[in-house]
Amino acid sequence: MSVSHVTTHILDTSSGKPADHVAVELFAADGTAWTHLAAGVTNAAGRIPDLGPEVLAPGNYQLRFGTGAYFARTSTETFFPEVVLTFTVAAGEDHYHVPLLLSPFSYSTYRGN
C-alpha cells in the first residue's frame, strides 16, 4: 500500500464534527505559477489519507479547500469560499499532515503528524 506524502483532515469546529465531502486540491509551485498535482474529497471522517504522490520534491505547495460549497450544503453563511494553505516541503521529510480547523468565519491550521 502506498502512503501519500501529504494528508489532510478537516474538523468543523462550529459543529464539532468532521467536515465530509469537501473538495481539496494539491498544487506545486512552478516558478510564478502553480501546477495541479492531485485532488480528493474528504471522507465521512473528514480525512483524505491518499492525497498526492508518495514523494514530493522539496519546494512550496498549496492545499486549496472548497469550503464555500461545504457550508452552502448546510445553508450556512461563510466568509471563506475557499481556504488556501501554502507550506514548504523540506528534503528528507517523509510525510506532511496538514489539518484544517474550520468554522464559518475563521480557520486555523498546524503541521500534524
All heavy atoms as an XYZ file, in Angstrom:
854
protein
N       0.842     -1.181      0.000
C       0.000      0.000      0.000
C       0.888      1.246      0.000
O       1.816      1.357      0.787
C      -0.901      0.002      1.239
C      -1.778      1.223      1.319
S      -2.965      1.182      2.679
C      -1.996      1.860      3.988
N       0.602      2.186     -0.874
C       1.376      3.419     -0.923
C       0.837      4.422      0.100
O      -0.331      4.398      0.458
C       1.332      4.027     -2.317
O       0.026      4.426     -2.629
N       1.730      5.284      0.546
C       1.372      6.309      1.513
C       1.641      7.658      0.868
O       2.720      7.885      0.324
C       2.195      6.166      2.803
C       1.881      7.285      3.761
C       1.936      4.815      3.449
N       0.670      8.540      0.926
C       0.847      9.869      0.351
C       1.812     10.695      1.182
O       1.845     10.585      2.409
C      -0.496     10.593      0.283
O      -1.357      9.938     -0.594
N       2.559     11.527      0.509
C       3.469     12.445      1.177
C       2.667     13.494      1.949
O       3.110     13.992      2.988
C       4.363     13.115      0.132
C       5.645     13.637      0.680
N       6.799     13.664     -0.037
C       5.975     14.147      1.876
C       7.776     14.178      0.678
N       7.301     14.480      1.851
N       1.466     13.835      1.453
C       0.608     14.833      2.091
C      -0.750     14.211      2.395
O      -1.358     13.574      1.531
C       0.404     16.064      1.175
C      -0.588     17.041      1.784
C       1.721     16.756      0.902
N      -1.188     14.386      3.623
C      -2.547     14.002      4.014
C      -3.185     15.193      4.716
O      -2.491     16.124      5.150
C      -2.552     12.781      4.957
O      -1.764     13.076      6.113
C      -2.005     11.548      4.263
N      -4.512     15.158      4.829
C      -5.210     16.253      5.492
C      -6.485     15.742      6.132
O      -6.963     14.649      5.809
C      -5.521     17.399      4.505
O      -6.006     18.532      5.235
C      -6.547     16.988      3.460
N      -7.001     16.519      7.035
C      -8.353     16.310      7.536
C      -8.916     17.654      7.943
O      -8.180     18.616      8.185
C      -8.416     15.277      8.666
C      -7.985     15.776     10.011
N      -6.689     15.690     10.441
C      -8.683     16.334     11.010
C      -6.598     16.190     11.657
N      -7.793     16.590     12.031
N     -10.255     17.716      7.989
C     -10.934     18.967      8.320
C     -11.920     18.699      9.450
O     -12.746     17.787      9.360
C     -11.710     19.532      7.116
C     -10.811     19.659      5.895
C     -12.319     20.891      7.471
C     -11.559     19.995      4.619
N     -11.837     19.526     10.479
C     -12.804     19.492     11.565
C     -13.599     20.784     11.527
O     -13.027     21.873     11.541
C     -12.103     19.346     12.920
C     -13.026     19.382     14.129
C     -13.981     18.180     14.117
C     -12.229     19.414     15.416
N     -14.914     20.662     11.450
C     -15.796     21.824     11.522
C     -15.975     22.144     13.000
O     -16.722     21.474     13.711
C     -17.140     21.504     10.857
C     -18.099     22.672     10.869
O     -17.912     23.618     11.675
O     -19.061     22.642     10.092
N     -15.269     23.158     13.474
C     -15.293     23.475     14.898
C     -16.612     24.092     15.344
O     -16.902     24.110     16.527
C     -14.125     24.405     15.282
O     -14.209     25.610     14.519
C     -12.786     23.723     15.042
N     -17.421     24.568     14.398
C     -18.730     25.119     14.770
C     -19.721     24.010     15.104
O     -20.649     24.221     15.880
C     -19.280     26.018     13.665
O     -19.526     25.279     12.484
N     -19.516     22.829     14.543
C     -20.400     21.701     14.833
C     -19.716     20.633     15.682
O     -20.384     19.757     16.236
C     -20.897     21.060     13.533
O     -19.823     20.399     12.868
N     -18.387     20.688     15.749
C     -17.638     19.674     16.475
C     -17.550     18.356     15.738
O     -17.236     17.329     16.323
N     -17.805     18.393     14.417
C     -17.819     17.170     13.615
C     -16.847     17.285     12.448
O     -16.506     18.388     12.014
C     -19.229     16.918     13.070
C     -20.246     16.685     14.159
C     -21.609     16.459     13.572
C     -22.625     16.243     14.700
N     -23.973     16.094     14.176
N     -16.423     16.155     11.906
C     -15.589     16.197     10.706
C     -16.354     16.838      9.544
O     -17.579     16.694      9.449
C     -15.322     14.722     10.399
C     -15.631     13.990     11.658
C     -16.675     14.784     12.368
N     -15.632     17.542      8.704
C     -16.214     18.148      7.508
C     -16.080     17.158      6.358
O     -14.992     16.967      5.820
C     -15.531     19.467      7.186
N     -17.173     16.504      6.012
C     -17.139     15.498      4.953
C     -17.497     16.100      3.604
O     -18.088     17.160      3.518
C     -18.062     14.323      5.279
C     -19.517     14.736      5.399
O     -19.818     15.939      5.501
O     -20.368     13.836      5.387
N     -17.082     15.425      2.564
C     -17.358     15.805      1.174
C     -16.854     17.206      0.811
O     -17.521     17.952      0.107
C     -18.856     15.674      0.866
C     -19.343     14.272      0.994
N     -19.895     13.797      2.155
C     -19.324     13.239      0.136
C     -20.217     12.536      1.995
N     -19.872     12.159      0.778
N     -15.668     17.548      1.311
C     -15.033     18.821      0.955
C     -13.965     18.533     -0.091
O     -13.088     17.684      0.117
C     -14.394     19.514      2.177
C     -13.692     20.806      1.764
C     -15.431     19.788      3.250
N     -14.033     19.238     -1.210
C     -13.036     19.087     -2.264
C     -11.732     19.748     -1.828
O     -11.739     20.861     -1.296
C     -13.537     19.719     -3.554
N     -10.619     19.044     -2.060
C      -9.286     19.549     -1.724
C      -8.373     19.285     -2.915
O      -8.397     18.196     -3.494
C      -8.713     18.853     -0.466
C      -7.337     19.410     -0.131
C      -9.664     19.008      0.718
N      -7.586     20.294     -3.280
C      -6.637     20.154     -4.380
C      -5.233     20.459     -3.880
O      -5.047     21.325     -3.025
C      -6.996     21.108     -5.511
C      -8.330     20.803     -6.165
C      -8.647     21.794     -7.255
O      -9.007     22.942     -6.904
O      -8.500     21.439     -8.439
N      -4.261     19.750     -4.437
C      -2.848     19.942     -4.116
C      -2.146     20.537     -5.329
O      -2.287     20.027     -6.441
C      -2.208     18.601     -3.740
C      -0.706     18.592     -3.484
C      -0.338     19.437     -2.266
C      -0.206     17.164     -3.317
N      -1.393     21.612     -5.098
C      -0.651     22.295     -6.154
C       0.808     22.431     -5.743
O       1.123     22.533     -4.558
C      -1.206     23.710     -6.384
C      -2.574     23.741     -6.996
C      -3.705     23.584     -6.203
C      -2.736     23.932     -8.361
C      -4.967     23.613     -6.762
C      -3.998     23.966     -8.932
C      -5.117     23.808     -8.131
N       1.695     22.465     -6.737
C       3.124     22.695     -6.520
C       3.523     24.015     -7.157
O       3.045     24.355     -8.246
C       3.946     21.570     -7.145
N       4.407     24.750     -6.481
C       4.932     25.989     -7.051
C       5.800     25.644     -8.246
O       6.634     24.739     -8.182
C       5.733     26.757     -6.017
N       5.571     26.370     -9.331
C       6.318     26.146    -10.566
C       6.705     27.516    -11.106
O       6.017     28.073    -11.955
C       5.456     25.374    -11.561
C       6.197     24.989    -12.826
O       7.443     25.075    -12.842
O       5.525     24.606    -13.802
N       7.789     28.061    -10.564
C       8.170     29.426    -10.938
C       7.162     30.409    -10.363
O       6.974     30.472     -9.162
N       6.477     31.129    -11.245
C       5.482     32.101    -10.788
C       4.061     31.551    -10.867
O       3.109     32.268    -10.599
C       5.568     33.393    -11.627
O       5.335     33.057    -12.998
C       6.925     34.059    -11.465
N       3.914     30.284    -11.231
C       2.588     29.670    -11.374
C       2.468     28.482    -10.416
O       3.420     28.114     -9.733
C       2.384     29.210    -12.813
N       1.287     27.893    -10.398
C       1.021     26.703     -9.585
C       0.580     25.574    -10.498
O      -0.273     25.763    -11.355
C      -0.059     26.987     -8.543
C       0.414     27.952     -7.502
C       0.232     29.297     -7.489
C       1.166     27.646     -6.330
N       0.833     29.856     -6.397
C       1.410     28.856     -5.655
C       1.661     26.465     -5.795
C       2.132     28.916     -4.462
C       2.375     26.527     -4.597
C       2.595     27.744     -3.946
N       1.168     24.403    -10.311
C       0.844     23.225    -11.101
C      -0.030     22.289    -10.273
O       0.329     21.931     -9.150
C       2.136     22.481    -11.517
O       2.930     23.367    -12.296
C       1.816     21.232    -12.315
N      -1.164     21.889    -10.854
C      -2.089     20.976    -10.176
C      -1.480     19.587    -10.110
O      -1.057     19.036    -11.121
C      -3.415     20.939    -10.935
C      -4.478     20.178    -10.248
N      -4.705     18.845    -10.474
C      -5.374     20.575     -9.320
C      -5.707     18.446     -9.721
N      -6.130     19.469     -9.000
N      -1.430     19.004     -8.894
C      -0.853     17.678     -8.717
C      -1.888     16.608     -8.413
O      -1.759     15.470     -8.861
C       0.167     17.678     -7.573
C       1.412     18.511     -7.738
C       2.286     18.382     -6.500
C       2.174     18.099     -8.984
N      -2.895     16.958     -7.614
C      -3.845     15.946     -7.164
C      -5.106     16.612     -6.636
O      -5.103     17.793     -6.308
C      -3.221     15.079     -6.072
N      -6.162     15.804     -6.542
C      -7.426     16.280     -5.972
C      -8.079     15.129     -5.234
O      -7.869     13.958     -5.556
C      -8.353     16.794     -7.075
N      -8.865     15.471     -4.244
C      -9.604     14.478     -3.483
C     -10.770     15.122     -2.783
O     -10.958     16.339     -2.838
N     -11.541     14.284     -2.110
C     -12.712     14.743     -1.356
C     -12.639     14.095      0.016
O     -12.368     12.883      0.122
C     -14.021     14.352     -2.078
C     -15.240     14.739     -1.252
C     -14.083     15.000     -3.456
N     -12.896     14.876      1.058
C     -12.835     14.312      2.404
C     -13.900     13.244      2.590
O     -15.011     13.350      2.077
C     -12.992     15.391      3.491
O     -14.228     16.088      3.307
C     -11.833     16.373      3.470
N     -13.546     12.207      3.341
C     -14.470     11.109      3.614
C     -15.358     11.452      4.820
O     -15.322     12.587      5.324
C     -13.698      9.805      3.818
C     -12.721      9.852      4.982
O     -12.834     10.667      5.907
N     -11.726      8.975      4.943
N     -16.131     10.502      5.298
C     -17.050     10.731      6.418
C     -16.319     11.147      7.686
O     -16.891     11.819      8.551
C     -17.887      9.483      6.670
N     -15.050     10.786      7.800
C     -14.239     11.173      8.951
C     -13.531     12.509      8.720
O     -12.701     12.929      9.531
C     -13.219     10.086      9.262
N     -13.828     13.179      7.587
C     -13.210     14.455      7.267
C     -11.784     14.345      6.788
O     -11.056     15.328      6.754
N     -11.375     13.159      6.366
C      -9.975     12.911      6.011
C      -9.778     12.579      4.534
O     -10.666     12.026      3.904
C      -9.430     11.747      6.835
C      -9.391     12.060      8.321
C      -8.825     10.905      9.129
N      -8.755     11.265     10.532
C      -7.731     11.896     11.102
N      -6.673     12.206     10.383
N      -7.751     12.208     12.376
N      -8.589     12.910      4.057
C      -8.111     12.424      2.754
C      -6.759     11.774      3.038
O      -5.745     12.453      3.155
C      -7.975     13.537      1.718
C      -9.304     14.245      1.486
C      -7.453     12.950      0.406
C      -9.240     15.373      0.480
N      -6.743     10.452      3.162
C      -5.497      9.773      3.505
C      -4.573      9.513      2.309
O      -3.436      9.084      2.502
C      -5.981      8.445      4.095
C      -7.292      8.204      3.415
C      -7.889      9.564      3.185
N      -5.038      9.796      1.103
C      -4.262      9.444     -0.084
C      -4.200     10.585     -1.093
O      -4.406     10.398     -2.275
C      -4.846      8.201     -0.741
C      -6.317      8.368     -1.111
O      -6.923      9.413     -0.783
O      -6.866      7.451     -1.733
N      -3.892     11.778     -0.622
C      -3.831     12.947     -1.496
C      -2.422     13.126     -2.034
O      -1.500     13.429     -1.295
C      -4.255     14.206     -0.737
C      -4.303     15.497     -1.544
C      -5.344     15.399     -2.649
C      -4.610     16.680     -0.653
N      -2.261     12.914     -3.304
C      -0.981     13.172     -3.935
C      -0.055     11.982     -3.945
O      -0.390     10.903     -3.484
N       1.134     12.203     -4.473
C       2.103     11.120     -4.656
C       2.792     10.723     -3.349
O       2.677     11.413     -2.338
C       3.117     11.738     -5.623
C       3.050     13.196     -5.358
C       1.607     13.479     -5.003
N       3.523      9.617     -3.418
C       4.286      9.136     -2.265
C       5.435     10.070     -1.910
O       5.818     10.162     -0.749
C       4.854      7.746     -2.539
C       3.839      6.644     -2.519
C       4.498      5.288     -2.682
O       5.382      4.950     -1.879
O       4.124      4.580     -3.636
N       5.998     10.729     -2.921
C       7.157     11.595     -2.701
C       6.941     12.928     -3.406
O       6.523     12.963     -4.559
C       8.451     10.937     -3.234
C       9.644     11.865     -3.067
C       8.704      9.616     -2.536
N       7.236     14.005     -2.695
C       7.229     15.343     -3.280
C       8.639     15.911     -3.205
O       9.330     15.729     -2.196
C       6.280     16.270     -2.513
C       4.796     15.959     -2.598
C       4.017     16.866     -1.653
C       4.288     16.113     -4.026
N       9.043     16.598     -4.244
C      10.342     17.263     -4.236
C      10.303     18.418     -3.240
O       9.237     18.989     -2.991
C      10.661     17.790     -5.634
N      11.436     18.776     -2.666
C      11.451     19.957     -1.799
C      10.930     21.170     -2.556
O      11.200     21.336     -3.754
C      12.937     20.116     -1.448
C      13.497     18.741     -1.589
C      12.739     18.129     -2.749
N      10.161     21.997     -1.878
C       9.614     23.198     -2.500
C       8.343     23.644     -1.818
O       7.966     23.134     -0.754
N       7.661     24.580     -2.439
C       6.425     25.134     -1.899
C       5.211     24.477     -2.544
O       5.204     24.229     -3.756
C       6.373     26.644     -2.104
C       7.413     27.352     -1.265
O       7.725     26.935     -0.156
N       7.957     28.432     -1.788
N       4.202     24.252     -1.715
C       2.973     23.585     -2.142
C       1.771     24.305     -1.555
O       1.898     25.053     -0.579
C       2.981     22.118     -1.691
C       4.058     21.325     -2.390
C       5.358     21.310     -1.907
C       3.782     20.631     -3.558
C       6.361     20.608     -2.569
C       4.777     19.925     -4.225
C       6.058     19.923     -3.725
O       7.041     19.237     -4.383
N       0.621     24.072     -2.160
C      -0.631     24.611     -1.651
C      -1.678     23.515     -1.553
O      -1.759     22.646     -2.424
C      -1.208     25.691     -2.572
C      -0.519     26.999     -2.523
C      -1.213     28.051     -3.366
O      -2.013     27.748     -4.252
N      -0.889     29.300     -3.108
N      -2.474     23.604     -0.501
C      -3.724     22.857     -0.408
C      -4.840     23.879     -0.528
O      -4.833     24.900      0.164
C      -3.833     22.126      0.937
C      -2.957     20.901      1.111
C      -3.089     20.364      2.534
C      -3.330     19.818      0.111
N      -5.778     23.615     -1.434
C      -6.931     24.510     -1.626
C      -8.194     23.738     -1.246
O      -8.501     22.706     -1.838
C      -7.004     24.994     -3.073
C      -5.797     25.814     -3.464
C      -5.878     26.308     -4.884
N      -4.603     26.896     -5.296
C      -4.346     27.297     -6.522
N      -5.247     27.182     -7.471
N      -3.170     27.808     -6.817
N      -8.891     24.253     -0.252
C     -10.072     23.611      0.302
C     -11.333     24.322     -0.184
O     -11.451     25.535     -0.034
C     -10.039     23.679      1.837
C      -8.870     22.976      2.461
C      -7.643     23.607      2.604
C      -8.999     21.679      2.934
C      -6.561     22.971      3.199
C      -7.931     21.024      3.541
C      -6.717     21.675      3.664
N     -12.282     23.580     -0.729
C     -13.545     24.138     -1.225
C     -14.550     24.330     -0.101
O     -15.570     23.639     -0.040
N     -14.277     25.278      0.769
C     -15.100     25.469      1.964
C     -16.462     26.102      1.669
O     -17.423     25.844      2.391
C     -14.344     26.323      2.993
O     -13.930     27.540      2.366
C     -13.117     25.597      3.505
N     -16.547     26.917      0.635
C     -17.820     27.563      0.303
C     -18.899     26.554     -0.034
O     -20.035     26.648      0.446
N     -18.570     25.562     -0.851
C     -19.539     24.536     -1.231
C     -19.945     23.704     -0.017
O     -21.110     23.311      0.121
C     -18.954     23.634     -2.315
N     -18.989     23.448      0.882
C     -19.303     22.696      2.109
C     -20.358     23.429      2.941
O     -21.360     22.844      3.349
C     -18.024     22.475      2.927
C     -18.286     22.003      4.328
C     -18.697     20.697      4.582
C     -18.141     22.863      5.415
C     -18.951     20.259      5.871
C     -18.388     22.438      6.702
C     -18.801     21.140      6.924
O     -19.060     20.714      8.206
N     -20.141     24.707      3.192
C     -21.102     25.468      4.004
C     -22.420     25.695      3.260
O     -23.478     25.727      3.872
C     -20.492     26.784      4.474
C     -19.523     26.615      5.602
C     -18.194     26.968      5.453
C     -19.924     26.096      6.819
C     -17.292     26.810      6.494
C     -19.040     25.924      7.875
C     -17.709     26.284      7.705
N     -22.372     25.834      1.943
C     -23.604     26.015      1.165
C     -24.529     24.804      1.298
O     -25.757     24.964      1.340
C     -23.269     26.265     -0.307
N     -23.956     23.604      1.375
C     -24.777     22.397      1.535
C     -25.618     22.421      2.804
O     -26.666     21.788      2.870
C     -23.895     21.140      1.555
C     -23.416     20.711      0.211
C     -22.922     19.262      0.188
N     -22.272     18.790      1.395
C     -20.966     18.899      1.667
N     -20.177     19.479      0.797
N     -20.464     18.424      2.775
N     -25.153     23.144      3.818
C     -25.891     23.215      5.077
C     -26.565     24.572      5.276
O     -26.996     24.894      6.374
C     -24.952     22.938      6.270
O     -23.921     23.936      6.279
C     -24.344     21.560      6.182
N     -26.631     25.345      4.191
C     -27.242     26.683      4.232
C     -26.620     27.551      5.331
O     -27.311     28.288      6.032
C     -28.755     26.587      4.432
O     -29.337     25.855      3.386
N     -25.293     27.439      5.450
C     -24.551     28.206      6.449
C     -23.761     29.305      5.758
O     -22.974     29.034      4.855
C     -23.579     27.292      7.221
O     -24.316     26.231      7.819
C     -22.833     28.065      8.294
N     -23.983     30.540      6.184
C     -23.227     31.662      5.640
C     -21.764     31.524      6.058
O     -21.463     31.138      7.189
C     -23.789     32.976      6.183
C     -23.070     34.202      5.682
C     -23.579     35.485      6.326
O     -24.507     35.445      7.145
O     -23.008     36.538      6.002
N     -20.855     31.828      5.129
C     -19.431     31.771      5.445
C     -18.705     32.951      4.827
O     -19.129     33.488      3.808
C     -18.789     30.453      4.968
O     -17.412     30.451      5.378
C     -18.854     30.294      3.461
N     -17.634     33.335      5.457
C     -16.796     34.417      4.958
C     -15.727     33.893      4.000
O     -15.164     34.635      3.220
C     -16.139     35.127      6.146
C     -15.353     36.353      5.783
C     -15.977     37.488      5.294
C     -13.976     36.371      5.952
C     -15.250     38.618      4.965
C     -13.242     37.497      5.626
C     -13.878     38.625      5.135
N     -15.447     32.577      4.063
C     -14.359     31.982      3.299
C     -14.891     30.992      2.256
O     -15.163     29.849      2.584
C     -13.386     31.254      4.230
C     -12.740     32.163      5.239
C     -13.147     32.133      6.562
C     -11.747     33.045      4.862
C     -12.568     32.969      7.490
C     -11.158     33.891      5.785
C     -11.574     33.853      7.111
N     -15.012     31.406      0.995
C     -15.455     30.472     -0.038
C     -14.381     29.438     -0.368
O     -14.670     28.390     -0.923
C     -15.734     31.364     -1.239
C     -14.859     32.558     -1.032
C     -14.783     32.747      0.460
N     -13.144     29.744     -0.013
C     -12.022     28.846     -0.244
C     -10.957     29.148      0.801
O     -10.778     30.291      1.208
C     -11.440     29.081     -1.644
C     -10.247     28.229     -1.976
C      -9.676     28.516     -3.355
O      -9.341     29.689     -3.639
O      -9.544     27.562     -4.132
N     -10.272     28.115      1.252
C      -9.118     28.296      2.135
C      -7.906     27.750      1.389
O      -7.931     26.613      0.904
C      -9.302     27.556      3.478
C      -8.018     27.587      4.294
C     -10.458     28.161      4.269
N      -6.867     28.562      1.290
C      -5.638     28.170      0.612
C      -4.507     28.187      1.635
O      -4.234     29.221      2.249
C      -5.304     29.114     -0.560
C      -3.989     28.713     -1.216
C      -6.438     29.139     -1.570
N      -3.881     27.037      1.815
C      -2.749     26.915      2.738
C      -1.492     26.644      1.941
O      -1.425     25.680      1.182
C      -2.982     25.770      3.717
C      -4.260     25.834      4.550
C      -4.374     24.607      5.437
C      -4.306     27.110      5.373
N      -0.491     27.486      2.103
C       0.788     27.329      1.431
C       1.816     26.861      2.455
O       1.894     27.419      3.543
C       1.230     28.658      0.789
O       0.186     29.115     -0.093
C       2.520     28.497      0.011
N       2.569     25.833      2.091
C       3.549     25.275      3.017
C       4.769     24.806      2.244
O       4.735     24.675      1.021
C       2.934     24.120      3.833
C       2.420     22.984      2.998
C       3.188     21.851      2.801
C       1.163     23.054      2.397
C       2.709     20.798      2.025
C       0.680     22.012      1.632
C       1.453     20.878      1.442
N       5.855     24.562      2.968
C       7.117     24.163      2.371
C       7.458     22.727      2.736
O       7.403     22.357      3.912
C       8.255     25.090      2.842
O       7.933     26.435      2.477
C       9.586     24.705      2.222
N       7.803     21.947      1.734
C       8.277     20.581      1.928
C       9.801     20.630      1.915
O      10.400     21.165      0.985
C       7.745     19.637      0.827
C       8.454     18.296      0.856
C       6.241     19.469      0.959
N      10.400     20.078      2.963
C      11.855     20.062      3.079
C      12.407     18.704      2.638
O      11.717     17.683      2.702
C      12.262     20.335      4.524
N      13.651     18.691      2.213
C      14.312     17.443      1.823
C      14.408     16.517      3.026
O      14.649     16.958      4.149
C      15.707     17.736      1.273
N      14.175     15.246      2.787
C      14.323     14.259      3.838
C      13.113     14.042      4.719
O      13.122     13.171      5.573
N      12.070     14.818      4.554
C      10.847     14.647      5.336
C       9.949     13.664      4.609
O       9.683     13.813      3.419
C      10.122     15.978      5.533
C      10.895     16.961      6.374
C      10.913     16.593      7.849
O       9.960     15.955      8.329
O      11.909     16.937      8.505
N       9.440     12.656      5.316
C       8.691     11.608      4.628
C       7.177     11.799      4.622
O       6.478     11.134      3.875
C       9.037     10.235      5.205
C       8.688     10.110      6.679
O       8.335     11.123      7.305
O       8.783      8.988      7.202
N       6.642     12.709      5.448
C       5.193     12.855      5.497
C       4.808     14.221      6.051
O       5.442     14.719      6.973
C       4.587     11.756      6.379
C       3.098     11.834      6.458
N       2.447     12.192      7.606
C       2.142     11.615      5.525
C       1.141     12.180      7.388
N       0.938     11.840      6.133
N       3.778     14.792      5.464
C       3.212     16.052      5.945
C       1.716     15.859      6.132
O       1.005     15.514      5.180
C       3.459     17.187      4.945
C       4.890     17.651      4.926
C       5.843     16.970      4.198
C       5.275     18.764      5.653
C       7.161     17.379      4.195
C       6.595     19.189      5.654
C       7.536     18.488      4.923
O       8.837     18.894      4.922
N       1.249     16.084      7.349
C      -0.184     16.060      7.633
C      -0.584     17.499      7.922
O      -0.026     18.126      8.832
C      -0.498     15.156      8.822
C      -1.960     15.031      9.085
N      -2.820     14.436      8.172
C      -2.711     15.428     10.123
C      -4.047     14.469      8.666
N      -4.015     15.068      9.838
N      -1.512     18.035      7.114
C      -1.891     19.444      7.211
C      -3.389     19.526      7.504
O      -4.205     19.529      6.582
C      -1.543     20.209      5.908
C      -1.825     21.698      6.081
C      -0.091     19.971      5.510
N      -3.767     19.574      8.777
C      -5.182     19.647      9.142
C      -5.734     21.071      9.014
O      -4.983     22.046      9.077
C      -5.206     19.223     10.610
C      -3.844     18.733     10.918
C      -2.920     19.341      9.925
N      -7.046     21.151      8.875
C      -7.742     22.434      8.835
C      -8.843     22.409      9.885
O      -9.698     21.526      9.875
C      -8.352     22.670      7.448
C      -9.148     23.962      7.259
C      -8.246     25.185      7.411
C      -9.831     23.962      5.893
N      -8.799     23.362     10.811
C      -9.868     23.566     11.783
C     -10.701     24.717     11.245
O     -10.201     25.830     11.064
C      -9.297     23.900     13.160
C      -8.311     22.871     13.719
C      -7.716     23.360     15.029
C      -8.971     21.525     13.884
N     -11.975     24.460     10.992
C     -12.784     25.359     10.196
C     -14.071     25.755     10.910
O     -14.718     24.933     11.560
C     -13.153     24.633      8.892
C     -14.020     25.340      7.878
C     -13.307     26.556      7.319
C     -14.395     24.361      6.767
N     -14.444     27.014     10.782
C     -15.777     27.488     11.163
C     -16.200     28.491     10.095
O     -15.395     28.878      9.250
C     -15.769     28.117     12.561
O     -15.180     29.391     12.541
N     -17.440     28.935     10.095
C     -17.884     29.820      9.013
C     -17.106     31.136      8.903
O     -17.010     31.701      7.824
C     -19.344     30.085      9.355
C     -19.770     28.916     10.167
C     -18.557     28.531     10.952
N     -16.525     31.614     10.015
C     -15.868     32.915      9.983
C     -14.426     32.899     10.466
O     -13.844     33.952     10.717
C     -16.699     33.935     10.772
C     -18.042     34.157     10.133
C     -19.160     33.480     10.597
C     -18.178     34.982      9.029
C     -20.394     33.648      9.986
C     -19.408     35.155      8.412
C     -20.514     34.480      8.889
N     -13.853     31.703     10.588
C     -12.436     31.617     10.944
C     -11.906     30.231     10.586
O     -12.672     29.301     10.355
C     -12.224     31.875     12.437
O     -12.764     30.824     13.208
N     -10.591     30.139     10.541
C      -9.951     28.842     10.368
C      -8.553     28.910     10.960
O      -7.982     29.984     11.142
C      -9.907     28.393      8.908
C      -9.043     29.225      7.992
C      -7.689     28.958      7.826
C      -9.585     30.291      7.263
C      -6.908     29.710      6.980
C      -8.805     31.047      6.404
C      -7.471     30.751      6.270
O      -6.689     31.496      5.434
N      -8.006     27.740     11.270
C      -6.617     27.648     11.705
C      -6.066     26.315     11.213
O      -6.817     25.434     10.783
C      -6.473     27.781     13.217
O      -7.114     26.712     13.876
N      -4.763     26.203     11.268
C      -4.095     25.000     10.793
C      -2.817     24.805     11.578
O      -2.399     25.679     12.348
C      -3.805     25.100      9.281
O      -3.350     23.836      8.813
C      -2.819     26.198      8.964
N      -2.195     23.678     11.399
C      -0.930     23.365     12.033
C      -0.308     22.194     11.299
O      -0.980     21.531     10.497
C      -1.126     23.025     13.522
C      -2.078     21.884     13.774
C      -1.614     20.575     13.930
C      -3.463     22.091     13.809
C      -2.487     19.522     14.150
C      -4.344     21.048     14.035
C      -3.851     19.768     14.198
O      -4.721     18.729     14.406
N       0.950     21.930     11.555
C       1.566     20.745     10.982
C       1.309     19.592     11.945
O       1.797     19.561     13.058
C       3.063     20.914     10.766
C       3.623     19.640     10.151
C       5.034     19.739      9.723
N       5.427     18.400      9.226
C       6.648     18.077      8.936
N       7.608     18.957      9.069
N       6.923     16.861      8.509
N       0.524     18.638     11.475
C       0.201     17.474     12.279
C       1.196     16.362     12.049
O       2.247     16.553     11.447
N       0.857     15.178     12.528
C       1.713     14.022     12.294
C       0.905     12.813     11.940
O      -0.270     12.802     11.960
C       2.617     13.740     13.502
C       1.821     13.471     14.758
O       0.648     13.164     14.724
N       2.471     13.619     15.880
